[in-house]
Amino acid sequence: MNWNFLTRRKKYNAQNILETNLSRVLSLLDITALGVSCTLGNGIYVLAGEVISKYSGPSIVISFIIAGLATFIAAEFGARVPRSGSAYVYIYVTIGEFIAFILGWDLILEYVIGVSSGASALGRYIDAMFGNKIERTLENAMPINVEGIASYPDFLSFGLVILITIFMVVGVKESALLNKLFTLLNIIVTLFIFTSGIFKADFANWKIIADSNLSWIDQNNMNQTCATSDRCGKGGYFPFGFSGVIQGAAKCFYAFIGFDAIASTGEEVLNPKRNIPLSIVLTLLIVSLCYCGTSFVLTLMIPYYIIDPEVPIPQAFDYVGLEWARIVVSIGAIASLTTCLYAAMFPMPRIIYSLASDGLIFKQLSYVMPKLKTPVFAAIFSGLFAGILCLIFDLNQLIDMMSIGTLMAYSVVALCIVILRYRAPENSDNSLTDIESSYFQKIIGYSDESLMKRMFFPLTNKCSVNTSKLVNFLTAIATVLIVALSIILSLITEIKNSYGYLIVSLFLFLLLAIISLAISKQPQDESIKSFKVPFVPVLPFLSVIINTYLMMVLSWHTWLRFGIWFLIGIVVYFLYGINHSAASKKVENEKIKAVPNFK
């Protein structure tokens, strides 16, 4: 069997990387608004209540900071490969087709779940404004009594997904204008929450001990009863300890997933090499400030152990006697979740379009309507897929799958940044001298007393095939060490008297520091002129450590669901993608051209 599919890569040059069948109409403001709208809604109105009440307590601010730092590293890949498809295309260019397909397949599931959960949350807020009449009517008329399935068909959420899909098909420019207006409203409401809530702040809520007779407030009769015994008797700023902060960070990562939508707009952005990384940085800064500010005020307004996980903000304003503010917050939540739904829907058809254009899934999904310049079939397929999920499935348990998949994708992206930063340019001199040839052989398995010297004192000050091979070798070792380190760190938080694990983790940190120093001594590719992440390889490795550690603290149920989707992708790739890959056909054509013609 020919295994070249594992490493065959998609190639772009300075000319064709900017060629596209889509319409370049999005400005820096457009894609920044897209990134903010895709990330801001769920984190404040849906996720914050669950993380505060079950994982981090008031220390949710630290959880958000950790999750935000873990996402920063992705700014470079958007500048290096400004194409639709996000991390999928970047890894296709850097690592190879097979890993790229798996990550692209994973991103499809993430955005489908994101759209479905966003539509469900938006439908819940809209229905709540009308006294939950839609929910009660459908539960009585069309009940579904199946475990793991929604209690009733959510036609409201389905209709919202279809409506957003129509906007996607109509055109990017028209829908982007509406998105900017809703994003502005979202930021205004966020500022309103902070400024109005700060006057009701009480720092005693960061010291209070949970009462065993209290839980979150029943919004109908305001009775207070204990419902979650594991929270009783805990309090302070870290009621669940450091492990709670980390588990909260793993959940909070879901709140930052949406910024990846910026990278998926690479073929529709004006001046993408400048605007995409700048927009990512601006988005992460704006969103992080909003998350931290809102969480700061929320935990000061109301004790963490009585927060309602589903509607924390409106409940907090009721708790402090600002019932009138609840109406403003509800309107803001609807506007925010609407923009979040739009922004989550935006990258999904572009990832499908990119996979289909490369022949890895059905080619028909890459069709672009000539008049509208939008991937119409990919948009319709993704909209129907997400709509059906939110119509009949209970998606609460699937949200963690978004986090684990994206954490894995960003980890691979961070490693790709190291590999590509030190990779020899295509036009470099690949010839090997006798000394270099011997050195090359040694770094792929032969022992030699001079190997350590070559790691810290390269033979050349220019990026070459040999130095890039060494970096690849060291990066592979670092990856193994990081996985081992993450497993040990996750055990330390769960096991008492874990001094042995602590010593091992410090030893692994030392080895990683040595490898990082060796890589930093190697010459980098001087031809890279786009935005570059600083402190390579230290910052990418730190990002991978954080990402991998956050993955390790997720439940085994999450890993099982992710594994099932992963296996489905493997089947699709080997039955269809491997034989229809555009890269494979290109390689075969090049081989045919290379055969001499003796006629």
C-alpha positions as a printed Julia matrix, in Angstrom:
599×3 Matrix{Float64}:
   0.0    0.0     0.0
   1.22   3.49   -0.89
   1.43   5.56    2.31
   2.26   8.9     0.66
  -1.2   10.21    1.62
   0.14  10.65    5.15
   2.63  13.33    4.07
   1.5   14.75    0.74
   0.92  18.44    1.2
  -1.02  21.16   -0.49
   1.26  23.79   -1.99
   0.74  27.5    -2.48
   3.03  30.17   -3.79
   2.96  33.95   -3.43
   0.63  34.25   -6.44
  -1.97  31.48   -6.15
  -2.4   31.71   -2.36
  -4.49  34.85   -2.88
  -6.53  33.48   -5.82
 -10.12  32.6    -4.96
 -13.56  31.97   -6.44
 -15.15  33.79   -3.51
 -15.7   37.53   -3.2
 -13.11  39.62   -1.26
 -15.32  42.19    0.46
 -14.6   41.82    4.18
 -12.63  44.54    5.96
 -10.73  44.43    9.25
 -13.82  45.77   11.03
 -16.02  43.11    9.4
 -13.96  40.12   10.48
 -13.27  41.57   13.94
 -17.02  41.99   14.43
 -17.44  38.42   13.19
 -14.89  37.12   15.69
 -16.34  39.08   18.6
 -19.91  38.1    17.83
 -19.02  34.42   17.47
 -17.26  34.24   20.83
 -18.95  36.77   23.1
 -22.51  35.47   23.4
 -22.19  31.9    24.68
 -19.43  32.75   27.16
 -21.49  35.37   29.0
 -25.09  34.24   28.7
 -24.74  30.44   28.64
 -21.36  29.17   29.83
 -20.5   31.52   32.73
 -23.29  30.28   34.99
 -22.33  26.62   34.65
 -18.6   27.23   35.19
 -19.15  29.47   38.23
 -21.63  27.14   39.94
 -19.92  23.81   39.22
 -16.21  24.34   38.59
 -14.44  27.63   39.33
 -16.64  29.78   41.53
 -15.37  33.39   41.66
 -12.03  32.27   40.19
 -13.71  31.93   36.79
 -11.77  35.07   35.84
  -8.54  33.05   36.03
 -10.16  30.22   34.06
 -11.04  32.65   31.27
  -7.49  34.06   31.24
  -5.96  30.58   30.9
  -8.37  29.66   28.11
  -7.68  32.95   26.3
  -3.9   32.47   26.42
  -4.3   28.98   24.97
  -5.95  30.43   21.86
  -3.52  33.27   21.1
  -1.04  31.07   19.26
  -3.47  30.63   16.35
  -2.86  34.19   15.11
   0.1   33.16   12.96
  -1.54  30.41   10.92
  -4.22  32.8     9.69
  -1.52  35.08    8.28
   0.62  32.33    6.78
  -2.17  30.54    4.9
  -5.11  32.94    4.35
  -7.5   30.41    2.83
 -11.01  29.2     3.66
 -10.8   26.18    5.9
  -8.98  27.56    8.92
  -6.61  25.14   10.71
  -7.44  22.44    8.15
  -5.67  24.28    5.31
  -2.76  25.33    7.48
  -2.07  21.74    8.55
  -2.58  20.5     4.97
   0.21  22.84    3.89
   2.47  22.06    6.85
   2.0   18.44    7.94
   0.05  16.5     5.35
  -3.3   15.47    3.97
  -4.4   12.78    6.43
  -3.96  14.8     9.63
  -5.49  17.83    7.88
  -8.58  15.84    6.92
  -9.05  14.54   10.47
  -8.87  18.08   11.85
 -11.17  19.41    9.12
 -13.63  16.63    9.93
 -13.39  17.56   13.58
 -14.01  21.26   12.85
 -17.21  20.37   10.98
 -18.59  18.64   14.06
 -17.51  21.49   16.34
 -19.32  24.14   14.33
 -22.4   21.97   13.82
 -22.67  21.53   17.59
 -21.89  25.22   18.1
 -24.67  26.3    15.75
 -27.13  23.81   17.26
 -26.4   24.77   20.86
 -26.44  28.47   19.96
 -29.82  28.1    18.27
 -31.19  26.17   21.26
 -29.97  28.84   23.69
 -31.4   31.64   21.55
 -34.74  29.83   21.27
 -34.82  29.35   25.04
 -34.29  33.07   25.69
 -36.95  34.06   23.14
 -39.42  31.56   24.55
 -38.71  32.77   28.11
 -39.79  36.3    27.15
 -43.21  34.85   26.3
 -43.54  32.74   29.43
 -42.2   29.49   27.89
 -45.48  29.0    26.03
 -43.79  27.36   23.01
 -42.0   24.79   25.17
 -45.14  23.83   27.1
 -47.24  23.59   23.95
 -44.77  21.34   22.1
 -44.1   19.14   25.14
 -47.85  18.48   25.47
 -48.51  18.06   21.75
 -45.36  16.19   20.59
 -43.5   14.64   23.55
 -40.36  12.56   22.89
 -39.63  10.01   25.6
 -36.23   8.75   24.48
 -33.05   9.06   26.55
 -30.46  11.34   24.94
 -33.12  12.96   22.74
 -34.81  16.29   23.37
 -38.08  16.14   25.3
 -39.85  17.77   22.34
 -38.99  18.79   18.74
 -37.53  22.28   18.94
 -39.08  23.87   15.83
 -38.18  27.38   16.99
 -34.45  26.6    17.06
 -34.72  24.78   13.73
 -36.36  27.81   12.16
 -33.65  30.11   13.52
 -30.92  27.97   11.94
 -32.72  27.96    8.58
 -33.15  31.75    8.75
 -29.42  32.27    9.37
 -28.64  29.83    6.55
 -30.64  32.01    4.15
 -28.53  35.0     5.17
 -25.41  32.92    4.47
 -26.61  32.08    0.97
 -27.72  35.64    0.12
 -24.22  37.04    0.44
 -21.32  37.79    2.73
 -21.37  41.58    2.46
 -25.09  41.95    3.21
 -25.06  39.6     6.21
 -21.83  41.18    7.53
 -23.55  44.57    7.85
 -26.34  43.11    9.99
 -23.76  41.26   12.06
 -21.86  44.49   12.82
 -25.02  46.18   14.09
 -25.86  43.28   16.39
 -22.26  43.07   17.6
 -22.34  46.76   18.54
 -25.54  46.18   20.49
 -23.94  43.17   22.18
 -20.93  45.2    23.37
 -23.2   48.0    24.64
 -25.24  45.54   26.69
 -22.03  43.97   28.05
 -20.85  47.41   29.19
 -24.29  47.97   30.71
 -24.01  44.72   32.69
 -20.62  45.76   34.06
 -21.43  49.39   34.89
 -24.83  48.68   36.47
 -23.68  45.58   38.29
 -20.56  47.16   39.81
 -22.74  49.36   42.03
 -24.21  46.21   43.59
 -20.85  44.51   44.09
 -20.17  42.92   47.46
 -16.67  41.52   48.06
 -18.09  39.38   50.85
 -19.33  37.06   48.11
 -15.7   36.09   47.45
 -15.3   34.96   51.08
 -18.69  33.48   51.87
 -19.05  29.77   52.72
 -21.78  27.87   50.89
 -24.8   27.14   53.12
 -26.04  23.55   52.97
 -29.6   24.89   52.95
 -29.11  27.06   49.86
 -28.82  26.47   46.15
 -29.67  28.52   43.09
 -32.88  30.49   43.23
 -36.08  29.16   41.74
 -37.13  32.01   39.47
 -40.85  31.24   39.86
 -41.36  31.18   43.63
 -37.93  32.42   44.88
 -37.65  29.44   47.25
 -34.11  28.43   48.15
 -33.41  24.73   48.52
 -30.21  22.71   48.45
 -29.77  20.8    45.17
 -26.05  20.19   44.81
 -24.52  18.76   47.96
 -20.92  18.79   46.73
 -20.95  22.61   46.82
 -22.16  22.83   50.41
 -19.56  23.93   52.94
 -17.15  25.28   50.3
 -16.36  28.93   49.77
 -13.78  31.64   49.23
 -12.29  32.72   45.92
 -11.23  29.13   45.06
 -14.13  27.02   46.37
 -13.21  24.05   44.18
  -9.43  24.43   44.46
  -6.88  24.67   41.67
  -8.32  21.62   39.9
 -11.62  23.5    39.68
  -9.88  26.45   38.02
  -8.32  24.11   35.43
 -11.54  22.23   34.79
 -13.26  25.58   34.45
 -10.6   26.65   31.94
 -11.3   23.53   29.88
 -14.97  24.53   29.81
 -14.17  28.21   29.19
 -12.17  27.26   26.11
 -15.51  26.65   24.44
 -16.2   30.37   24.86
 -13.18  31.25   22.68
 -13.79  28.72   19.94
 -15.66  31.2    17.77
 -12.66  33.39   16.99
 -11.5   30.61   14.66
 -14.2   31.89   12.32
 -11.83  34.74   11.41
  -9.27  32.37    9.92
 -11.96  30.66    7.84
 -12.65  33.93    5.98
  -9.17  33.93    4.37
 -10.51  33.98    0.79
 -13.02  36.77    1.44
 -10.88  39.25    3.38
  -9.19  42.34    2.0
  -5.42  42.2     2.66
  -5.68  38.9     4.59
  -2.01  38.63    5.6
  -2.38  41.83    7.63
  -6.02  41.86    8.64
  -6.49  38.24    9.8
  -3.79  38.13   12.52
  -4.58  41.7    13.6
  -8.26  40.83   13.84
  -7.53  37.7    15.89
  -5.47  39.69   18.39
  -8.15  42.43   18.63
 -10.92  39.86   19.02
  -9.15  37.96   21.79
  -8.39  41.22   23.61
 -11.97  42.53   23.38
 -13.59  39.22   24.26
 -11.21  38.49   27.15
 -11.93  41.91   28.68
 -15.68  41.36   28.32
 -15.56  37.86   29.81
 -13.34  38.81   32.74
 -15.26  42.04   33.45
 -18.67  40.38   33.35
 -17.56  37.4    35.45
 -15.91  39.76   37.93
 -19.16  41.69   38.44
 -21.39  38.6    38.36
 -19.54  36.83   41.18
 -19.6   40.01   43.27
 -23.34  40.49   42.78
 -24.47  37.03   43.85
 -22.88  34.09   45.77
 -21.5   31.49   43.38
 -23.48  28.58   44.9
 -26.94  30.06   44.19
 -26.27  31.05   40.57
 -28.64  29.52   38.04
 -26.41  27.79   35.42
 -28.89  28.44   32.6
 -29.75  32.15   33.03
 -27.11  33.59   35.4
 -27.17  37.27   34.35
 -30.94  37.92   34.59
 -31.06  36.02   37.88
 -28.2   38.1    39.32
 -30.04  41.36   38.6
 -33.19  39.96   40.23
 -31.12  38.96   43.25
 -29.79  42.49   43.82
 -33.21  44.13   43.25
 -32.67  45.49   39.72
 -35.62  43.77   38.06
 -35.85  46.49   35.38
 -32.31  45.63   34.25
 -33.4   42.05   33.61
 -35.39  43.2    30.58
 -32.39  45.02   29.1
 -30.16  42.01   29.71
 -32.68  39.64   28.1
 -32.84  41.82   24.98
 -29.05  41.95   24.92
 -28.85  38.19   25.31
 -31.14  37.67   22.31
 -29.07  40.08   20.19
 -25.83  38.49   21.38
 -26.93  34.92   20.77
 -28.25  35.91   17.35
 -24.86  37.25   16.3
 -23.19  34.25   17.91
 -25.41  31.94   15.89
 -24.58  33.83   12.68
 -20.85  33.84   13.4
 -20.83  30.13   14.31
 -22.71  29.39   11.08
 -20.32  31.46    8.95
 -17.17  29.27    8.99
 -18.93  25.91    8.78
 -19.8   25.98    5.04
 -16.34  27.39    4.28
 -14.63  24.44    5.94
 -16.9   22.04    4.05
 -16.21  24.01    0.84
 -12.46  23.73    1.4
 -12.58  19.97    2.04
 -14.78  19.45   -1.03
 -12.54  21.63   -3.21
  -9.63  19.37   -2.29
 -11.65  16.28   -3.22
 -11.65  14.83    0.3
 -15.46  14.9     0.54
 -18.11  15.12   -2.17
 -17.03  17.57   -4.88
 -20.56  18.97   -5.31
 -20.26  20.71   -1.93
 -17.6   23.03   -3.39
 -20.04  24.66   -5.83
 -20.0   28.47   -5.67
 -23.01  30.37   -7.0
 -21.58  32.75   -9.65
 -23.88  35.66   -8.86
 -23.66  35.58   -5.06
 -20.08  34.25   -4.78
 -21.04  32.02   -1.84
 -20.6   28.23   -1.34
 -24.33  27.65   -1.62
 -24.49  23.83   -1.4
 -22.1   23.73    1.55
 -24.17  26.38    3.32
 -27.46  24.53    2.72
 -26.0   21.18    3.8
 -24.45  22.58    6.98
 -27.61  24.51    7.83
 -29.84  21.46    7.47
 -27.38  19.31    9.41
 -27.27  21.75   12.34
 -31.01  22.38   12.16
 -31.88  18.69   12.38
 -29.56  18.24   15.37
 -31.12  21.07   17.37
 -34.59  19.89   16.32
 -34.42  16.45   17.87
 -31.27  16.09   20.01
 -30.34  17.18   23.5
 -26.93  18.73   22.9
 -25.88  19.67   26.44
 -23.54  16.67   26.78
 -21.93  17.31   23.38
 -20.54  20.77   24.16
 -17.37  19.3    25.65
 -16.65  17.67   22.27
 -16.2   21.12   20.81
 -13.56  21.91   23.39
 -11.6   18.68   23.02
 -11.56  18.86   19.23
 -10.5   22.49   19.09
  -7.87  22.01   21.8
  -6.43  19.19   19.74
  -6.54  21.27   16.55
  -4.8   24.23   18.16
  -2.15  21.96   19.64
  -1.29  20.61   16.21
  -1.34  24.16   14.82
   1.11  25.3    17.49
   3.47  22.45   16.62
   3.08  23.32   12.93
   4.19  26.87   13.68
   7.47  25.54   15.06
   7.98  23.17   12.12
   7.15  25.75    9.46
   9.17  28.53   11.11
  12.33  26.45   10.78
  11.53  24.74    7.47
  13.92  25.35    4.58
  12.4   27.45    1.75
  11.35  25.61   -1.39
  14.07  27.32   -3.46
  16.88  26.66   -0.95
  19.98  24.66   -1.8
  19.21  21.1    -0.75
  22.6   19.65   -1.58
  24.52  18.01    1.28
  28.23  18.22    1.94
  30.05  15.2     3.32
  30.02  16.66    6.81
  26.36  17.59    6.54
  25.46  14.18    5.13
  27.05  12.47    8.11
  25.29  14.88   10.44
  21.96  14.23    8.69
  22.35  10.49    9.18
  23.14  10.91   12.84
  20.06  12.94   13.68
  17.75  10.24   12.3
  19.04   7.52   14.58
  22.83   7.15   14.69
  24.55   8.07   17.94
  27.49  10.46   17.94
  29.31  12.42   20.59
  29.0   15.62   18.52
  25.2   15.53   18.28
  24.7   17.74   21.34
  27.19  20.21   19.9
  25.31  20.37   16.58
  22.04  20.95   18.44
  23.35  24.09   20.11
  25.93  25.15   17.5
  24.5   24.6    13.99
  26.84  24.14   11.04
  25.18  27.01    9.18
  23.44  30.28    9.94
  20.91  29.76    7.15
  17.85  27.55    7.27
  18.63  24.31    5.42
  17.24  20.84    4.95
  19.46  19.54    7.74
  18.47  22.14   10.32
  14.77  21.71    9.54
  15.11  17.92    9.86
  16.68  18.42   13.27
  13.86  20.73   14.35
  11.28  18.16   13.21
  13.08  15.48   15.22
  13.25  17.63   18.35
   9.62  18.73   17.98
   8.52  15.08   17.83
  10.39  14.37   21.07
   8.9   17.49   22.67
   5.4   16.32   21.71
   5.87  12.98   23.49
   7.23  14.77   26.57
   4.29  17.22   26.59
   1.71  14.42   26.46
   3.47  12.62   29.32
   3.73  15.86   31.28
   0.03  16.64   30.81
  -0.99  13.18   32.02
   1.18  13.54   35.12
  -0.1   17.05   35.88
  -3.69  15.84   35.63
  -2.85  13.08   38.12
  -1.23  15.53   40.53
  -4.49  17.45   40.93
  -6.38  14.25   41.75
  -3.91  12.37   44.0
  -2.76  13.39   47.46
   0.92  13.11   48.45
   1.96  13.21   44.79
   5.57  14.28   45.41
   6.91  11.59   43.1
   4.73  12.84   40.24
   5.88  16.37   40.97
   9.55  15.39   40.68
   8.89  13.61   37.38
   7.0   16.63   36.03
   9.89  18.95   36.95
  12.3   16.61   35.15
  10.09  16.66   32.04
   9.93  20.47   32.22
  13.74  20.53   32.28
  13.97  18.29   29.21
  11.45  20.51   27.38
  13.48  23.58   28.3
  16.64  21.97   26.85
  14.83  20.99   23.64
  13.34  24.49   23.34
  16.8   26.01   23.7
  18.22  23.67   21.04
  15.44  24.55   18.6
  15.86  28.28   19.24
  19.53  27.97   18.24
  18.61  26.72   14.78
  18.3   29.27   11.93
  14.76  30.33   10.99
  13.26  30.85    7.55
  14.08  34.47    6.75
  11.56  34.59    3.88
   8.6   34.78    6.29
   7.32  38.36    6.15
   3.8   37.97    7.57
   2.76  38.21   11.22
   4.88  35.92   13.41
   4.11  34.69   16.91
   6.91  35.82   19.25
   9.1   33.63   21.47
   9.11  30.55   19.23
   9.38  27.7    20.21
   8.68  28.53   23.88
   5.24  30.09   23.37
   3.94  27.33   21.02
   5.15  24.63   23.4
   3.48  26.38   26.35
   0.29  26.57   24.32
   0.45  22.83   23.58
   1.05  22.08   27.28
  -2.0   24.12   28.29
  -4.17  22.64   25.53
  -3.14  19.06   26.23
  -3.59  19.47   29.97
  -7.08  20.89   29.46
  -7.94  17.91   27.26
  -6.78  15.5    29.96
  -9.19  16.88   32.56
 -12.24  16.33   30.35
 -14.41  13.28   31.05
 -13.96   9.91   29.39
 -17.46  10.26   27.94
 -16.15  13.22   25.95
 -13.22  11.2    24.65
 -15.56   8.35   23.7
 -17.9   10.6    21.67
 -14.96  12.28   20.02
 -13.49   8.88   19.17
 -16.71   7.75   17.5
 -16.81  10.81   15.26
 -13.11  10.31   14.57
 -13.71   6.71   13.39
 -16.53   7.85   11.08
 -14.11  10.33    9.53
 -11.51   7.59    9.01
 -14.07   5.51    7.1
 -15.11   8.46    4.92
 -11.5    9.3     4.1
 -10.43   5.79    3.13
 -13.58   5.01    1.16
 -13.77   8.32   -0.71
 -11.22  11.02    0.1
  -8.02   9.05   -0.47
  -9.06   8.21   -4.05
 -10.52  11.61   -5.0
  -7.89  13.87   -3.44
  -6.9   16.74   -5.72
  -3.37  16.58   -4.32
  -3.14  12.9    -5.26
  -4.26  13.59   -8.82
  -1.75  16.42   -9.09
   1.06  14.1    -8.02
  -0.01  11.49  -10.57
  -0.11  14.11  -13.34
   3.37  15.25  -12.43
   4.6   11.65  -12.62
   3.04  11.23  -16.05
   4.69  14.4   -17.3
   8.03  13.17  -15.98
   7.89   9.96  -18.09
  10.05  10.4   -21.25
   8.28  10.36  -24.6
  10.23   8.11  -27.03
   8.02   8.64  -30.06
